[in-house]
Amino acid sequence: MSIVDDLIENLVERNAIDLNGTFTIALIDGGVRIKGAVMSTVRDERKKKQVLKVRVPVDVQVGIGEIAIPLPQIK
C-alpha cells in the first residue's frame, strides 16, 4: 500500500466522529446571530478508544443584504 492509502485508512475508515451541541439563533437588525457550542469526539473504531475530544464555541453574526421581491401589478 502507498502512504496515501495508509493515511486514508487511518483517518477515515478506522475512525468515527460524534457531534452534538446547542445553538441559539436570533434575528438581529440586518442579519442573523448564532451562538452556542459544538462538542466533537473522534474515536478509533479498531482500538476502541477516543483519539480527540474538543468543545468549540460558536459566535457568528451574518449580515443579509437587501432583498427585493417583485410583485405583479394589480389592476
DRENNUTI-401638 format. One record per residue: residue number from 1; x, y, z of N, C-alpha, C in turn. Coordinates in Angstrom, 2 decimals. Layout:
% residues N
+--------+---------+---------+---------+---------+---------+---------+---------+---------+---------+
: drenke :    n_xx :    n_yy :    n_zz :   ca_xx :   ca_yy :   ca_zz :    c_xx :    c_yy :    c_zz :
+--------+---------+---------+---------+---------+---------+---------+---------+---------+---------+
:    NUM :       X :       Y :       Z :       X :       Y :       Z :       X :       Y :       Z :
...
+--------+---------+---------+---------+---------+---------+---------+---------+---------+---------+
END
This chain:
% residues 75
+--------+---------+---------+---------+---------+---------+---------+---------+---------+---------+
: drenke :    n_xx :    n_yy :    n_zz :   ca_xx :   ca_yy :   ca_zz :    c_xx :    c_yy :    c_zz :
+--------+---------+---------+---------+---------+---------+---------+---------+---------+---------+
:      1 :    0.83 :   -1.19 :    0.00 :    0.00 :    0.00 :    0.00 :    0.87 :    1.25 :    0.00 :
:      2 :    0.34 :    2.31 :   -0.55 :    1.09 :    3.56 :   -0.55 :    0.85 :    4.32 :    0.75 :
:      3 :    1.61 :    5.36 :    0.94 :    1.47 :    6.18 :    2.15 :    0.10 :    6.84 :    2.17 :
:      4 :   -0.39 :    7.27 :    1.01 :   -1.71 :    7.92 :    0.93 :   -2.80 :    6.93 :    1.32 :
:      5 :   -2.72 :    5.70 :    0.86 :   -3.71 :    4.69 :    1.23 :   -3.72 :    4.44 :    2.74 :
:      6 :   -2.53 :    4.35 :    3.33 :   -2.43 :    4.14 :    4.78 :   -3.03 :    5.32 :    5.54 :
:      7 :   -2.77 :    6.54 :    5.08 :   -3.29 :    7.74 :    5.73 :   -4.82 :    7.77 :    5.66 :
:      8 :   -5.38 :    7.48 :    4.49 :   -6.83 :    7.47 :    4.34 :   -7.45 :    6.40 :    5.21 :
:      9 :   -6.85 :    5.22 :    5.25 :   -7.39 :    4.15 :    6.09 :   -7.39 :    4.55 :    7.56 :
:     10 :   -6.28 :    5.14 :    8.02 :   -6.18 :    5.52 :    9.43 :   -7.12 :    6.66 :    9.80 :
:     11 :   -7.29 :    7.62 :    8.92 :   -8.11 :    8.79 :    9.25 :   -9.59 :    8.58 :    8.99 :
:     12 :   -9.94 :    7.90 :    7.94 :  -11.35 :    7.83 :    7.53 :  -12.00 :    6.49 :    7.87 :
:     13 :  -11.37 :    5.41 :    7.48 :  -12.00 :    4.10 :    7.60 :  -12.02 :    3.57 :    9.04 :
:     14 :  -11.02 :    3.91 :    9.84 :  -10.93 :    3.37 :   11.20 :  -11.60 :    4.26 :   12.23 :
:     15 :  -11.87 :    5.52 :   11.91 :  -12.36 :    6.47 :   12.89 :  -13.84 :    6.79 :   12.69 :
:     16 :  -14.48 :    7.15 :   13.79 :  -15.87 :    7.62 :   13.75 :  -15.92 :    8.95 :   14.50 :
:     17 :  -16.83 :    9.82 :   14.08 :  -16.95 :   11.14 :   14.70 :  -18.34 :   11.27 :   15.30 :
:     18 :  -18.39 :   11.69 :   16.57 :  -19.65 :   12.00 :   17.24 :  -19.73 :   13.51 :   17.38 :
:     19 :  -20.85 :   14.11 :   16.95 :  -21.06 :   15.54 :   17.07 :  -22.35 :   15.79 :   17.85 :
:     20 :  -22.31 :   16.75 :   18.76 :  -23.53 :   17.23 :   19.40 :  -23.27 :   18.64 :   19.89 :
:     21 :  -24.34 :   19.33 :   20.23 :  -24.19 :   20.69 :   20.70 :  -25.52 :   21.41 :   20.67 :
:     22 :  -25.48 :   22.68 :   21.06 :  -26.68 :   23.50 :   21.06 :  -26.36 :   24.85 :   20.44 :
:     23 :  -27.37 :   25.42 :   19.79 :  -27.23 :   26.73 :   19.15 :  -28.42 :   27.60 :   19.50 :
:     24 :  -28.17 :   28.89 :   19.59 :  -29.22 :   29.88 :   19.71 :  -29.16 :   30.73 :   18.46 :
:     25 :  -30.28 :   30.83 :   17.75 :  -30.35 :   31.62 :   16.53 :  -31.26 :   32.81 :   16.80 :
:     26 :  -30.74 :   34.02 :   16.57 :  -31.51 :   35.23 :   16.82 :  -31.50 :   36.12 :   15.58 :
:     27 :  -32.64 :   36.71 :   15.30 :  -32.71 :   37.70 :   14.22 :  -32.28 :   39.04 :   14.79 :
:     28 :  -31.34 :   39.68 :   14.12 :  -30.88 :   41.00 :   14.52 :  -31.06 :   41.95 :   13.35 :
:     29 :  -30.88 :   43.23 :   13.60 :  -31.05 :   44.22 :   12.55 :  -30.05 :   43.97 :   11.42 :
:     30 :  -30.55 :   43.57 :   10.27 :  -29.70 :   43.34 :    9.11 :  -29.10 :   41.96 :    9.01 :
:     31 :  -29.53 :   40.98 :    9.82 :  -28.94 :   39.66 :    9.70 :  -29.38 :   38.67 :   10.76 :
:     32 :  -28.50 :   37.73 :   11.02 :  -28.76 :   36.64 :   11.95 :  -27.54 :   36.46 :   12.83 :
:     33 :  -27.76 :   36.13 :   14.11 :  -26.66 :   35.84 :   15.03 :  -26.83 :   34.42 :   15.56 :
:     34 :  -25.75 :   33.63 :   15.53 :  -25.77 :   32.25 :   16.00 :  -24.72 :   32.11 :   17.11 :
:     35 :  -25.16 :   31.63 :   18.27 :  -24.26 :   31.42 :   19.40 :  -24.49 :   30.01 :   19.93 :
:     36 :  -23.46 :   29.41 :   20.48 :  -23.59 :   28.08 :   21.06 :  -22.26 :   27.38 :   21.15 :
:     37 :  -22.31 :   26.05 :   21.17 :  -21.09 :   25.25 :   21.28 :  -21.30 :   23.91 :   20.58 :
:     38 :  -20.22 :   23.40 :   20.00 :  -20.23 :   22.08 :   19.36 :  -19.22 :   21.20 :   20.09 :
:     39 :  -19.67 :   20.02 :   20.48 :  -18.78 :   19.05 :   21.10 :  -18.53 :   17.92 :   20.09 :
:     40 :  -17.27 :   17.57 :   19.90 :  -16.92 :   16.55 :   18.93 :  -15.94 :   15.55 :   19.54 :
:     41 :  -16.16 :   14.28 :   19.23 :  -15.26 :   13.22 :   19.68 :  -14.90 :   12.35 :   18.48 :
:     42 :  -13.60 :   12.14 :   18.28 :  -13.11 :   11.24 :   17.24 :  -12.68 :    9.96 :   17.93 :
:     43 :  -13.28 :    8.84 :   17.50 :  -12.98 :    7.54 :   18.11 :  -12.32 :    6.61 :   17.11 :
:     44 :  -11.30 :    5.90 :   17.56 :  -10.66 :    4.86 :   16.76 :  -11.48 :    3.59 :   16.95 :
:     45 :  -12.15 :    3.15 :   15.90 :  -13.05 :    2.00 :   15.98 :  -12.29 :    0.69 :   16.20 :
:     46 :  -11.09 :    0.59 :   15.68 :  -10.34 :   -0.65 :   15.80 :   -9.79 :   -0.83 :   17.22 :
:     47 :   -9.25 :    0.25 :   17.80 :   -8.67 :    0.17 :   19.15 :   -9.68 :    0.46 :   20.24 :
:     48 :  -10.88 :    0.91 :   19.86 :  -11.96 :    1.21 :   20.81 :  -11.56 :    2.25 :   21.84 :
:     49 :  -10.92 :    3.35 :   21.38 :  -10.59 :    4.41 :   22.33 :  -10.74 :    5.77 :   21.63 :
:     50 :  -10.87 :    6.82 :   22.46 :  -11.01 :    8.17 :   21.94 :   -9.65 :    8.70 :   21.50 :
:     51 :   -9.64 :    9.33 :   20.33 :   -8.42 :    9.91 :   19.80 :   -8.38 :   11.41 :   20.10 :
:     52 :   -9.53 :   12.06 :   19.96 :   -9.60 :   13.51 :   20.12 :  -10.97 :   13.88 :   20.66 :
:     53 :  -11.00 :   14.80 :   21.62 :  -12.26 :   15.30 :   22.16 :  -12.14 :   16.81 :   22.28 :
:     54 :  -13.03 :   17.55 :   21.60 :  -12.95 :   19.01 :   21.61 :  -14.32 :   19.63 :   21.85 :
:     55 :  -14.31 :   20.82 :   22.40 :  -15.50 :   21.66 :   22.54 :  -15.18 :   22.97 :   21.85 :
:     56 :  -15.97 :   23.32 :   20.83 :  -15.71 :   24.51 :   20.03 :  -16.83 :   25.51 :   20.24 :
:     57 :  -16.51 :   26.69 :   20.79 :  -17.55 :   27.71 :   20.92 :  -17.86 :   28.34 :   19.56 :
:     58 :  -19.13 :   28.69 :   19.36 :  -19.57 :   29.29 :   18.10 :  -20.22 :   30.63 :   18.42 :
:     59 :  -19.75 :   31.70 :   17.76 :  -20.35 :   33.02 :   17.90 :  -20.23 :   33.70 :   16.54 :
:     60 :  -21.31 :   33.65 :   15.77 :  -21.30 :   34.11 :   14.39 :  -22.39 :   35.15 :   14.18 :
:     61 :  -22.05 :   36.19 :   13.43 :  -23.05 :   37.17 :   13.03 :  -22.97 :   37.28 :   11.51 :
:     62 :  -24.10 :   37.04 :   10.85 :  -24.15 :   37.04 :    9.39 :  -25.07 :   38.18 :    8.95 :
:     63 :  -24.56 :   39.03 :    8.10 :  -25.37 :   40.12 :    7.56 :  -26.05 :   39.68 :    6.28 :
:     64 :  -27.29 :   40.07 :    6.14 :  -28.05 :   39.73 :    4.95 :  -28.39 :   41.01 :    4.22 :
:     65 :  -28.05 :   41.07 :    2.95 :  -28.31 :   42.26 :    2.15 :  -29.79 :   42.48 :    1.91 :
:     66 :  -30.08 :   43.59 :    1.28 :  -31.47 :   43.95 :    0.99 :  -32.05 :   42.96 :   -0.01 :
:     67 :  -33.29 :   42.55 :    0.25 :  -33.97 :   41.60 :   -0.62 :  -35.14 :   42.33 :   -1.29 :
:     68 :  -35.17 :   42.29 :   -2.60 :  -36.25 :   42.91 :   -3.36 :  -37.09 :   41.83 :   -3.99 :
:     69 :  -38.38 :   41.82 :   -3.68 :  -39.30 :   40.83 :   -4.23 :  -40.25 :   41.54 :   -5.18 :
:     70 :  -40.12 :   41.27 :   -6.46 :  -41.01 :   41.95 :   -7.42 :  -42.43 :   41.38 :   -7.30 :
:     71 :  -43.41 :   42.27 :   -7.31 :  -44.81 :   41.87 :   -7.23 :  -45.48 :   42.22 :   -8.54 :
:     72 :  -46.42 :   41.40 :   -8.99 :  -47.13 :   41.72 :  -10.23 :  -48.06 :   42.92 :  -10.01 :
:     73 :  -48.33 :   43.64 :  -11.08 :  -49.22 :   44.78 :  -10.99 :  -50.66 :   44.30 :  -10.79 :
:     74 :  -51.36 :   44.92 :   -9.86 :  -52.76 :   44.58 :   -9.61 :  -53.61 :   45.66 :  -10.25 :
:     75 :  -54.53 :   45.24 :  -11.16 :  -55.39 :   46.19 :  -11.88 :  -56.82 :   46.01 :  -11.48 :
+--------+---------+---------+---------+---------+---------+---------+---------+---------+---------+
END
